[in-house]
């Protein structure tokens, strides 16, 4: 599959989008003595054109490397990889590819915290990490949170997502080792997160919903919380909000209040103000933005000051 081939040449992508993937730029690495800068500035677009073929274009937002994917690809690929790439010229649709990536089970190395060995120091290291993040034992059990000590997700917390049918449809992972590069802290499985709503089985669309960026912000307000898995409001979430028109509280990080320059090419609302404007224009009448007194995100505020501080902020600082 073309996704695997791209990873072979450019390395593991930062994101797992079906058509727009971000890699570390090999051209930028050339100017850094062959060492990656971990900025993931190389964007590869493999969407379909109106003739049913892949566009296959790419661009680095730092060094300007751009053009048809094949011409960039062949600068860094082996002859075998180039020959394999050409086989994909008449591949079926991206949708067909994505179906093969759907997540139906947790990693085989997964250990639930409910089955952890309290006498094992590494088990306890993982457990102490999530307790330091203020996760309650009730939430750990309810969301079936666990960890891996081997395999691709070695030394990572595993946080499953379950759909309305109570079947797993995604998961996020986060290292519990303090010495890990922050750019490598998270790893997502090969699946299209645009097709799922994280832990939708926990959401009551007829009640006030709270929109947060990531899972650990969700743990701060674990009641009726929508996790974006990023800063963009995807169409599947937007359609639900339009259908049910609940009250909405947007609780993104402080750097997401206004549109960020590095997101200018995005077609989806990716800041608090953009999301608020979009929802109001589409008929929702009660949309609020949670602001903060400092540059800490929601979970950091909770870790420093406790949940009561968050609730006080919500009472005092919610702004229309």
VMD Tcl script that draws the C-alpha trace (Angstrom):
set ca {
  {0.00 0.00 0.00}
  {1.16 3.53 -0.75}
  {1.00 4.53 2.93}
  {3.53 1.88 3.89}
  {5.80 2.86 1.01}
  {5.75 6.53 2.01}
  {6.72 5.55 5.54}
  {9.60 3.42 4.21}
  {11.05 6.45 2.43}
  {10.10 9.45 4.60}
  {9.69 7.80 8.01}
  {6.67 7.69 10.32}
  {4.19 10.54 9.68}
  {3.07 12.96 12.35}
  {-0.58 12.54 11.46}
  {-2.77 9.77 10.07}
  {-5.01 11.67 7.68}
  {-6.30 9.77 4.69}
  {-5.22 12.30 2.05}
  {-2.87 14.86 3.68}
  {0.10 13.43 5.55}
  {2.97 15.22 7.30}
  {6.54 13.88 7.31}
  {9.94 15.14 8.35}
  {11.53 16.69 5.27}
  {14.62 14.82 4.00}
  {15.78 17.97 2.17}
  {15.77 19.96 5.42}
  {17.78 17.16 7.02}
  {20.49 17.62 4.38}
  {21.12 21.10 5.78}
  {21.29 19.71 9.32}
  {24.04 17.13 8.82}
  {21.49 14.49 7.93}
  {19.58 14.83 11.21}
  {15.80 15.34 11.09}
  {14.49 18.56 12.65}
  {11.26 16.81 13.79}
  {9.15 19.69 12.45}
  {7.10 17.54 10.03}
  {7.01 20.34 7.45}
  {6.75 18.07 4.41}
  {3.08 17.66 3.48}
  {2.12 14.94 1.04}
  {-1.28 15.12 -0.66}
  {-2.58 11.85 -2.11}
  {-6.19 12.84 -2.69}
  {-8.04 11.74 -5.83}
  {-8.54 14.03 -8.79}
  {-11.66 14.10 -10.97}
  {-10.23 11.30 -13.11}
  {-10.02 8.97 -10.15}
  {-6.23 9.05 -9.91}
  {-4.04 10.30 -7.08}
  {-2.85 13.90 -7.26}
  {0.39 12.87 -5.53}
  {1.90 16.29 -4.78}
  {3.99 17.46 -1.86}
  {5.46 20.60 -0.37}
  {7.81 21.46 2.49}
  {6.67 24.61 4.27}
  {10.20 25.28 5.51}
  {12.67 24.74 2.66}
  {10.20 25.02 -0.24}
  {10.77 21.54 -1.66}
  {7.66 20.88 -3.75}
  {6.20 19.33 -6.85}
  {4.82 16.01 -8.07}
  {5.41 13.38 -5.43}
  {7.24 11.06 -7.84}
  {10.00 13.58 -8.64}
  {10.57 14.29 -4.94}
  {10.18 10.63 -4.03}
  {12.82 9.38 -6.46}
  {15.48 11.70 -4.96}
  {15.39 9.69 -1.73}
  {14.02 6.26 -2.68}
  {15.82 3.13 -3.83}
  {15.25 1.66 -7.30}
  {13.05 -1.03 -5.77}
  {10.95 1.56 -3.94}
  {10.59 3.65 -7.11}
  {9.40 0.60 -9.06}
  {6.91 -0.21 -6.33}
  {5.69 3.41 -6.30}
  {4.89 3.26 -10.03}
  {2.64 0.25 -9.40}
  {0.32 2.51 -7.42}
  {-0.41 4.80 -10.35}
  {-3.70 3.02 -11.02}
  {-4.53 2.12 -7.42}
  {-8.19 1.99 -6.29}
  {-9.61 4.87 -4.31}
  {-8.19 6.16 -1.05}
  {-11.39 5.03 0.65}
  {-10.57 1.44 -0.25}
  {-7.16 1.89 1.31}
  {-8.53 3.33 4.52}
  {-10.91 0.45 5.07}
  {-7.89 -1.82 5.40}
  {-6.58 0.38 8.19}
  {-9.68 0.38 10.37}
  {-8.92 -0.51 13.96}
  {-10.92 -3.41 15.30}
  {-8.79 -4.42 18.25}
  {-6.28 -3.10 20.71}
  {-2.57 -3.83 20.23}
  {-1.79 -7.46 21.06}
  {0.67 -6.23 23.72}
  {-2.06 -4.23 25.51}
  {-2.30 -4.66 29.30}
  {-5.34 -3.17 31.03}
  {-4.66 -1.32 34.28}
  {-7.40 -3.50 35.70}
  {-5.07 -6.48 35.16}
  {-1.78 -4.81 36.10}
  {0.76 -6.38 38.45}
  {1.27 -3.98 41.36}
  {4.52 -5.74 42.21}
  {5.96 -4.98 38.79}
  {7.88 -1.65 38.91}
  {7.30 -0.88 35.22}
  {3.55 -1.50 35.60}
  {3.59 0.90 38.52}
  {5.60 3.47 36.53}
  {2.84 3.51 33.91}
  {0.15 3.67 36.59}
  {1.88 6.50 38.48}
  {2.13 8.49 35.25}
  {-1.62 8.54 34.68}
  {-2.30 9.18 38.37}
  {0.03 12.19 38.15}
  {-2.14 13.33 35.26}
  {-5.04 13.17 37.75}
  {-6.97 10.33 36.11}
  {-9.40 8.77 38.55}
  {-9.62 5.00 39.01}
  {-13.26 5.23 37.91}
  {-12.26 6.83 34.59}
  {-9.40 4.36 34.08}
  {-11.84 1.49 34.44}
  {-14.68 3.09 32.46}
  {-12.46 3.87 29.46}
  {-10.48 0.61 29.73}
  {-7.15 2.45 29.80}
  {-3.99 0.37 29.69}
  {-0.41 0.29 28.47}
  {2.12 -1.61 26.37}
  {5.59 -2.73 27.40}
  {6.52 -4.32 24.05}
  {5.92 -3.82 20.35}
  {5.38 -0.64 18.34}
  {3.70 1.07 21.30}
  {6.36 0.05 23.85}
  {6.29 2.14 27.05}
  {3.06 3.88 26.09}
  {-0.29 4.48 27.72}
  {-3.10 3.20 25.48}
  {-6.42 5.06 25.57}
  {-9.18 3.33 23.57}
  {-12.12 4.95 21.81}
  {-15.46 3.16 21.57}
  {-18.30 3.93 19.18}
  {-22.03 3.89 19.74}
  {-21.96 0.11 19.26}
  {-19.44 -0.19 22.16}
  {-16.83 -1.55 19.74}
  {-13.34 -0.11 19.64}
  {-12.80 2.21 16.66}
  {-9.57 4.06 17.53}
  {-7.03 4.63 20.26}
  {-4.45 7.23 21.23}
  {-1.12 6.49 22.86}
  {1.22 8.56 24.99}
  {4.65 7.65 26.30}
  {5.01 7.43 30.06}
  {8.81 7.85 29.87}
  {10.07 11.32 30.82}
  {13.13 11.12 28.58}
  {11.15 10.88 25.32}
  {11.38 13.71 22.79}
  {8.14 15.70 23.08}
  {7.65 15.45 19.31}
  {7.57 11.67 19.67}
  {5.34 11.62 22.76}
  {2.20 10.62 20.87}
  {1.64 7.89 18.32}
  {-1.66 7.21 16.55}
  {-2.66 4.02 14.77}
  {-3.04 3.90 11.00}
  {-6.71 4.85 10.75}
  {-8.65 7.86 9.57}
  {-9.65 9.79 12.69}
  {-12.07 11.82 10.54}
  {-14.30 8.75 10.40}
  {-14.77 8.46 14.17}
  {-15.86 10.60 17.10}
  {-13.63 9.72 20.03}
  {-15.58 7.73 22.64}
  {-18.90 8.75 21.12}
  {-20.63 6.21 23.34}
  {-20.09 8.67 26.23}
  {-21.65 11.70 24.51}
  {-25.21 12.92 25.04}
  {-25.78 15.30 22.12}
  {-28.91 16.72 23.71}
  {-26.95 18.17 26.64}
  {-24.17 20.76 26.91}
  {-21.00 19.49 25.21}
  {-17.41 20.51 25.95}
  {-14.92 20.61 23.07}
  {-11.28 19.89 23.92}
  {-8.16 19.14 21.88}
  {-6.80 15.92 23.34}
  {-7.63 13.07 25.66}
  {-5.88 14.44 28.74}
  {-7.97 17.61 28.48}
  {-11.01 15.33 28.35}
  {-10.00 13.82 31.70}
  {-10.38 17.25 33.28}
  {-14.01 17.55 32.15}
  {-14.93 13.88 31.54}
  {-18.65 14.57 31.21}
  {-20.05 14.97 27.69}
  {-16.70 15.93 26.23}
  {-15.83 15.93 22.52}
  {-12.15 15.22 21.85}
  {-10.97 16.75 18.55}
  {-7.65 14.87 18.51}
  {-6.19 18.14 17.28}
  {-7.45 21.69 16.73}
  {-9.74 21.15 13.75}
  {-13.50 20.62 13.94}
  {-14.07 17.74 11.52}
  {-17.21 17.36 9.42}
  {-18.51 14.30 11.28}
  {-18.54 16.22 14.58}
  {-19.92 19.34 12.92}
  {-22.86 17.42 11.43}
  {-23.82 16.08 14.88}
  {-23.70 19.55 16.42}
  {-25.86 20.95 13.63}
  {-28.36 18.12 14.00}
  {-28.80 18.30 17.79}
  {-27.85 21.98 18.42}
  {-26.62 21.52 22.01}
  {-25.05 24.25 24.12}
  {-21.33 24.23 23.32}
  {-18.33 25.21 25.46}
  {-15.07 25.44 23.49}
  {-12.12 24.63 25.74}
  {-9.14 24.55 23.37}
  {-5.63 25.50 24.49}
  {-4.71 29.22 24.81}
  {-2.70 29.17 21.57}
  {-5.83 28.19 19.64}
  {-7.99 31.22 20.43}
  {-7.17 32.81 17.06}
  {-6.24 31.11 13.80}
  {-2.60 30.08 13.86}
  {-0.37 31.00 10.95}
  {0.84 27.44 10.40}
  {-2.76 26.33 9.87}
  {-3.57 28.84 7.14}
  {-3.85 26.13 4.49}
  {-6.49 24.22 6.44}
  {-10.06 24.16 5.15}
  {-11.58 23.18 8.50}
  {-12.11 25.58 11.43}
  {-9.09 25.16 13.69}
  {-9.28 27.90 16.31}
  {-11.73 28.66 19.07}
  {-13.00 31.78 17.32}
  {-13.34 30.03 13.96}
  {-15.24 27.12 15.50}
  {-17.50 29.50 17.40}
  {-18.22 31.57 14.26}
  {-18.94 28.45 12.20}
  {-21.37 27.04 14.76}
  {-23.21 30.33 15.22}
  {-23.54 30.73 11.46}
  {-25.00 27.23 11.24}
  {-27.79 27.89 13.72}
  {-26.40 27.05 17.15}
  {-27.40 29.77 19.57}
  {-25.35 29.15 22.72}
  {-21.63 28.79 22.00}
  {-19.07 29.89 24.59}
  {-15.26 30.02 24.73}
  {-13.37 29.14 27.90}
  {-10.41 31.46 28.47}
  {-7.46 31.00 30.81}
  {-5.38 33.28 33.02}
  {-2.07 31.94 31.72}
  {-0.61 29.93 28.84}
  {-1.24 26.57 30.49}
  {-3.72 24.26 28.82}
  {-6.77 22.83 30.52}
  {-5.05 19.74 31.96}
  {-2.03 21.74 33.13}
  {-4.33 24.14 34.99}
  {-6.04 21.20 36.64}
  {-2.73 19.58 37.65}
  {-1.46 22.82 39.20}
  {-4.59 24.11 40.85}
  {-7.12 21.27 41.00}
  {-10.52 20.69 39.42}
  {-12.26 23.27 41.59}
  {-10.06 25.92 39.97}
  {-11.29 24.78 36.54}
  {-14.90 24.98 37.64}
  {-14.28 28.47 39.07}
  {-12.75 29.53 35.75}
  {-15.76 28.19 33.92}
  {-18.10 30.21 36.13}
  {-16.09 33.42 35.89}
  {-14.51 33.50 32.46}
  {-16.86 31.93 29.93}
  {-17.32 34.52 27.21}
  {-19.74 34.70 24.32}
}
mol new
graphics top color blue
foreach p $ca { graphics top sphere $p radius 0.5 }
foreach p [lrange $ca 0 end-1] q [lrange $ca 1 end] { graphics top cylinder $p $q radius 0.2 }
display resetview
